Amino acid sequence: MRSATPAPGGGRVARRVPVAVRARGGVLALALTGVLWGSLGIAVRMLQDAGLSPAVIAFWRMVCACLVLAPLIGARGLRDLRAAARRPRRLLAVSLGSLAFQLLYFLAVRDVGVAVATLVTLGLAPVAVLVHEAVEERRVPGPRTLAVLACALTGLALVVSASGGDAVTAPDPLRGLAEAAASGLAYAATTVVSGPLSARLGAFRIIAATSAVAVVLLLPAALVAGPGIPLTPRVVGGLAWLGVVTTVVAYGLFYAGLRTTPGSVAMVLTLLEPATAVVLAALLLDEPLTPRGGAGAALLLLAVAVLYLAAPRREPAVQR
């Protein structure tokens, strides 16, 4: 959050940056978010194979994030969060939504496999946000928006059909699909609610707050499951990757991108996650992949390229 008195000339310099340039920066940030999140399912599956439950994985992920974020936001950030806690409804909604999205996704990975869990979760999210925006703004989405969404969802369908499952990678597919669908809806709702919050608090403060709330909420479940973890390089490295890369770095990029990018566009951009996840699942976990996956990934990349060139021209929200 900016200080009450901006640096001399700072506001003028920011205003001289073209809106399209800032918008394209947001597009790139969200696309990179999708790539980083694509590694999440792989790390979760490896940690589950090491004997960790979803609740324990989520708990230690948030602990790692808090340890990294505390020095980043500093004393001033903590004061801002205490002030925000006086009106906690939106912050709690984002915290609970993020936690529900993650836990449901972890369960879906266990029950239906990395590729399908990721694709169903992220396939529903942009559709849900687009419908919300259309209802809120009382207008039908434009042809280009619908064409990009259709392109992205077609790519998803191709990758889904290219990434089959079996009794090992998908032991309970029906339950896994339900968990992934619920995760996608939670993800969409959290994105809608967090947009204004990201403008008011800034990315790292939101991540710190939601991570701290998640630690408190997850602690009872982690204690029941047994919070102890094997101190092996694979487990410690996997948890550190989840906490630092897929939480602090990725969510930092995500919230920064939301400041100049509509939520429905952000959802499409982060569809680079499933393309990344499917490739990593095939390379590292031996989940099956056919040539159709390449066509699906190409369509996803095409959708991202169109959104980048279109560069949604929306002024960043003013921080208060």
C-alpha positions as CSV (number, residue, x, y, z in Angstrom):
1,M,0.0,0.0,0.0
2,R,1.3,3.4,-0.9
3,S,2.1,6.0,1.7
4,A,-0.3,9.0,2.2
5,T,2.3,11.3,0.6
6,P,3.7,9.8,-2.7
7,A,7.3,10.3,-3.7
8,P,7.8,13.5,-5.8
9,G,6.8,12.8,-9.3
10,G,5.9,9.2,-8.6
11,G,2.2,9.6,-9.4
12,R,3.1,11.4,-12.7
13,V,5.5,8.7,-13.7
14,A,2.9,6.0,-13.0
15,R,0.3,7.9,-15.0
16,R,2.7,8.2,-18.0
17,V,2.8,4.4,-18.3
18,P,0.2,3.5,-21.0
19,V,-2.8,1.7,-19.8
20,A,-2.2,-1.1,-22.4
21,V,1.3,-1.6,-21.1
22,R,0.1,-2.1,-17.5
23,A,-2.7,-4.3,-18.8
24,R,-0.2,-6.5,-20.7
25,G,1.9,-6.7,-17.6
26,G,-1.1,-8.0,-15.7
27,V,-1.7,-10.6,-18.5
28,L,1.9,-11.8,-18.3
29,A,1.7,-12.0,-14.5
30,L,-1.4,-14.1,-14.6
31,A,0.0,-16.4,-17.3
32,L,3.1,-17.0,-15.3
33,T,0.8,-17.7,-12.3
34,G,-0.8,-20.5,-14.3
35,V,2.6,-22.0,-15.2
36,L,3.7,-22.0,-11.5
37,W,0.4,-23.4,-10.3
38,G,0.8,-26.2,-12.9
39,S,3.5,-27.8,-10.6
40,L,1.2,-27.8,-7.6
41,G,-0.5,-31.1,-8.3
42,I,2.8,-32.9,-8.9
43,A,4.1,-31.7,-5.6
44,V,0.9,-32.7,-3.8
45,R,0.9,-36.2,-5.4
46,M,4.6,-36.8,-4.4
47,L,3.9,-35.7,-0.8
48,Q,0.8,-37.9,-0.6
49,D,2.9,-40.8,-1.9
50,A,5.2,-40.0,1.1
51,G,2.3,-40.6,3.5
52,L,1.1,-37.0,4.1
53,S,-2.6,-36.3,4.3
54,P,-4.2,-33.4,2.4
55,A,-4.8,-31.5,5.7
56,V,-1.2,-31.9,6.8
57,I,0.1,-30.8,3.3
58,A,-2.1,-27.7,3.3
59,F,-1.1,-26.9,6.9
60,W,2.6,-27.0,6.3
61,R,2.2,-25.2,3.0
62,M,0.6,-22.3,4.8
63,V,3.2,-22.3,7.6
64,C,6.0,-22.1,5.1
65,A,4.2,-19.2,3.4
66,C,3.8,-17.3,6.7
67,L,7.4,-17.7,7.6
68,V,8.4,-16.2,4.2
69,L,5.8,-13.4,4.3
70,A,6.4,-12.1,7.8
71,P,9.6,-10.3,7.0
72,L,8.3,-9.2,3.6
73,I,5.3,-7.3,4.9
74,G,7.1,-6.0,8.0
75,A,5.7,-4.1,10.9
76,R,3.8,-1.7,8.6
77,G,2.1,-4.6,6.8
78,L,1.0,-6.1,10.1
79,R,-0.5,-2.7,11.2
80,D,-2.4,-2.6,7.9
81,L,-3.8,-6.1,8.5
82,R,-4.9,-5.2,12.0
83,A,-6.8,-2.2,10.5
84,A,-8.4,-4.5,7.9
85,A,-9.4,-7.0,10.6
86,R,-11.8,-4.4,11.9
87,R,-14.0,-5.1,8.8
88,P,-13.1,-8.7,8.3
89,R,-15.9,-10.1,6.2
90,R,-14.2,-9.9,2.8
91,L,-10.8,-11.0,4.2
92,L,-12.4,-14.0,5.9
93,A,-14.4,-14.8,2.8
94,V,-11.2,-14.9,0.7
95,S,-9.3,-16.9,3.4
96,L,-12.1,-19.5,3.6
97,G,-12.6,-19.7,-0.1
98,S,-8.9,-20.1,-0.8
99,L,-8.7,-22.8,1.9
100,A,-11.7,-24.7,0.5
101,F,-10.4,-24.4,-3.0
102,Q,-7.0,-25.9,-2.0
103,L,-8.3,-28.7,0.2
104,L,-10.9,-29.8,-2.4
105,Y,-8.3,-29.8,-5.1
106,F,-5.9,-31.9,-3.0
107,L,-8.7,-34.4,-2.4
108,A,-9.5,-34.4,-6.1
109,V,-5.9,-35.1,-7.0
110,R,-6.0,-38.1,-4.7
111,D,-9.3,-39.5,-6.1
112,V,-9.1,-38.7,-9.8
113,G,-5.5,-37.9,-10.7
114,V,-3.5,-34.7,-11.2
115,A,-4.5,-34.0,-14.8
116,V,-8.3,-34.4,-14.5
117,A,-8.5,-32.7,-11.1
118,T,-6.6,-29.7,-12.4
119,L,-8.6,-29.5,-15.6
120,V,-12.1,-29.8,-14.1
121,T,-11.2,-27.3,-11.4
122,L,-9.9,-24.7,-13.8
123,G,-12.4,-25.5,-16.5
124,L,-15.4,-24.5,-14.4
125,A,-13.8,-21.4,-12.9
126,P,-13.7,-19.1,-16.0
127,V,-17.2,-20.0,-17.0
128,A,-18.5,-19.3,-13.5
129,V,-16.8,-15.9,-13.3
130,L,-17.9,-14.9,-16.8
131,V,-21.5,-15.7,-15.9
132,H,-21.1,-13.6,-12.7
133,E,-19.7,-10.6,-14.6
134,A,-22.4,-10.8,-17.3
135,V,-25.2,-10.8,-14.6
136,E,-23.5,-8.1,-12.6
137,E,-23.0,-5.8,-15.6
138,R,-26.3,-6.8,-17.2
139,R,-24.7,-7.4,-20.6
140,V,-24.0,-10.4,-22.9
141,P,-20.2,-11.1,-23.2
142,G,-18.8,-9.9,-26.5
143,P,-18.0,-12.3,-29.4
144,R,-14.2,-12.1,-28.8
145,T,-14.6,-13.0,-25.2
146,L,-16.9,-16.0,-26.0
147,A,-14.5,-17.1,-28.8
148,V,-11.5,-17.0,-26.5
149,L,-13.3,-18.9,-23.8
150,A,-14.5,-21.5,-26.3
151,C,-11.0,-21.9,-27.6
152,A,-9.6,-22.4,-24.1
153,L,-12.3,-24.8,-23.1
154,T,-11.9,-26.8,-26.3
155,G,-8.2,-27.1,-25.4
156,L,-9.2,-28.3,-22.0
157,A,-11.5,-30.9,-23.4
158,L,-8.7,-32.2,-25.7
159,V,-6.2,-32.4,-22.9
160,V,-8.8,-34.2,-20.7
161,S,-9.4,-36.7,-23.4
162,A,-5.7,-37.1,-23.8
163,S,-5.0,-37.7,-20.1
164,G,-6.8,-40.9,-19.2
165,G,-7.0,-42.5,-15.8
166,D,-6.9,-45.9,-14.3
167,A,-7.4,-47.6,-11.0
168,V,-4.0,-46.2,-9.8
169,T,-4.2,-42.6,-11.0
170,A,-8.0,-42.3,-10.5
171,P,-9.1,-44.7,-7.7
172,D,-12.5,-42.9,-7.1
173,P,-13.3,-40.9,-10.2
174,L,-16.9,-39.9,-9.4
175,R,-16.0,-38.5,-6.0
176,G,-12.9,-36.9,-7.4
177,L,-14.9,-35.1,-10.1
178,A,-17.3,-33.8,-7.6
179,E,-14.4,-32.5,-5.4
180,A,-12.8,-30.9,-8.4
181,A,-16.1,-29.2,-9.5
182,A,-16.6,-27.8,-5.9
183,S,-13.0,-26.6,-6.0
184,G,-13.5,-24.8,-9.2
185,L,-16.6,-23.0,-7.9
186,A,-14.7,-22.0,-4.7
187,Y,-11.8,-20.7,-6.9
188,A,-14.2,-18.6,-9.0
189,A,-15.9,-17.1,-6.0
190,T,-12.7,-16.3,-4.3
191,T,-11.4,-14.5,-7.4
192,V,-14.5,-12.3,-7.6
193,V,-14.3,-11.4,-3.9
194,S,-10.5,-10.8,-3.8
195,G,-10.3,-8.3,-6.7
196,P,-11.3,-5.2,-4.6
197,L,-9.3,-6.5,-1.7
198,S,-6.1,-6.7,-3.7
199,A,-6.4,-3.1,-4.6
200,R,-6.8,-2.0,-1.0
201,L,-4.2,-4.2,0.7
202,G,-1.7,-5.3,-1.9
203,A,-0.8,-8.8,-2.8
204,F,1.6,-9.8,0.0
205,R,-0.7,-8.6,2.7
206,I,-3.6,-10.6,1.4
207,I,-1.5,-13.7,1.1
208,A,-0.2,-13.2,4.6
209,A,-3.6,-12.8,6.0
210,T,-5.2,-15.7,4.2
211,S,-2.2,-17.9,5.0
212,A,-2.4,-17.1,8.7
213,V,-6.2,-17.7,8.9
214,A,-5.6,-21.0,7.1
215,V,-3.0,-22.1,9.6
216,V,-5.4,-21.5,12.5
217,L,-8.3,-23.3,10.7
218,L,-6.1,-26.3,9.6
219,L,-4.4,-26.8,12.9
220,P,-7.1,-29.0,14.5
221,A,-7.3,-31.2,11.4
222,A,-3.5,-31.4,11.2
223,L,-3.3,-32.4,14.9
224,V,-5.8,-35.2,14.4
225,A,-4.0,-36.5,11.3
226,G,-0.6,-36.1,13.0
227,P,1.3,-33.0,12.0
228,G,4.7,-34.7,12.1
229,I,6.5,-35.0,8.8
230,P,9.5,-37.0,7.7
231,L,12.5,-34.7,7.4
232,T,13.6,-36.0,4.0
233,P,14.8,-33.8,1.2
234,R,11.8,-34.8,-0.9
235,V,9.2,-33.9,1.7
236,V,10.9,-30.7,2.9
237,G,11.6,-29.6,-0.6
238,G,8.1,-30.3,-1.7
239,L,6.5,-28.4,1.1
240,A,8.9,-25.5,0.6
241,W,8.0,-25.4,-3.1
242,L,4.3,-25.4,-2.3
243,G,4.7,-22.6,0.4
244,V,7.1,-20.3,-1.5
245,V,6.7,-20.9,-5.2
246,T,3.0,-21.9,-5.6
247,T,1.8,-19.7,-2.7
248,V,3.9,-16.6,-2.1
249,V,5.3,-16.1,-5.6
250,A,2.3,-17.4,-7.6
251,Y,-0.4,-15.7,-5.6
252,G,1.6,-12.5,-5.5
253,L,1.6,-12.5,-9.3
254,F,-2.1,-13.5,-9.3
255,Y,-3.3,-10.6,-7.1
256,A,-1.0,-8.1,-8.9
257,G,-2.5,-9.2,-12.2
258,L,-6.1,-8.8,-10.9
259,R,-5.5,-5.1,-10.4
260,T,-5.5,-4.5,-14.2
261,T,-7.3,-7.6,-15.5
262,P,-11.0,-8.6,-15.3
263,G,-11.6,-11.8,-13.3
264,S,-13.0,-13.8,-16.3
265,V,-9.8,-13.0,-18.3
266,A,-7.7,-13.9,-15.3
267,M,-9.4,-17.3,-15.1
268,V,-8.6,-18.0,-18.8
269,L,-5.0,-16.9,-18.4
270,T,-4.4,-19.3,-15.5
271,L,-5.6,-22.2,-17.7
272,L,-1.9,-22.5,-18.5
273,E,-1.9,-24.4,-15.2
274,P,-3.6,-27.5,-16.7
275,A,-1.4,-27.5,-19.8
276,T,1.7,-27.4,-17.5
277,A,0.2,-29.9,-15.1
278,V,-0.6,-32.5,-17.8
279,V,2.9,-32.3,-19.3
280,L,4.5,-32.6,-15.9
281,A,2.1,-35.5,-14.9
282,A,3.1,-37.4,-18.1
283,L,6.8,-36.8,-17.6
284,L,7.1,-37.3,-13.8
285,L,4.1,-39.4,-12.7
286,D,3.6,-41.6,-15.8
287,E,0.0,-40.5,-16.2
288,P,-1.0,-41.3,-19.8
289,L,-0.9,-38.6,-22.5
290,T,-1.8,-38.9,-26.2
291,P,-1.0,-36.5,-29.1
292,R,-4.4,-34.8,-28.6
293,G,-2.8,-33.2,-25.5
294,G,-0.5,-31.3,-27.8
295,A,-3.4,-29.8,-29.7
296,G,-5.2,-28.9,-26.5
297,A,-2.1,-27.2,-25.1
298,A,-1.8,-25.3,-28.4
299,L,-5.3,-24.0,-28.2
300,L,-4.8,-22.9,-24.6
301,L,-1.6,-21.0,-25.7
302,L,-3.6,-19.4,-28.5
303,A,-6.2,-18.2,-26.1
304,V,-3.5,-16.7,-23.9
305,A,-1.9,-15.0,-26.9
306,V,-5.1,-13.4,-28.0
307,L,-5.8,-12.1,-24.5
308,Y,-2.2,-10.7,-24.4
309,L,-2.6,-8.9,-27.7
310,A,-6.0,-7.6,-26.8
311,A,-4.6,-6.3,-23.5
312,P,-7.9,-5.5,-21.6
313,R,-7.8,-1.7,-21.1
314,R,-8.8,-1.3,-17.5
315,E,-7.3,1.2,-15.1
316,P,-5.9,-0.3,-11.9
317,A,-8.1,0.1,-8.9
318,V,-7.2,3.0,-6.6
319,Q,-5.8,1.9,-3.3
320,R,-7.4,3.3,-0.2
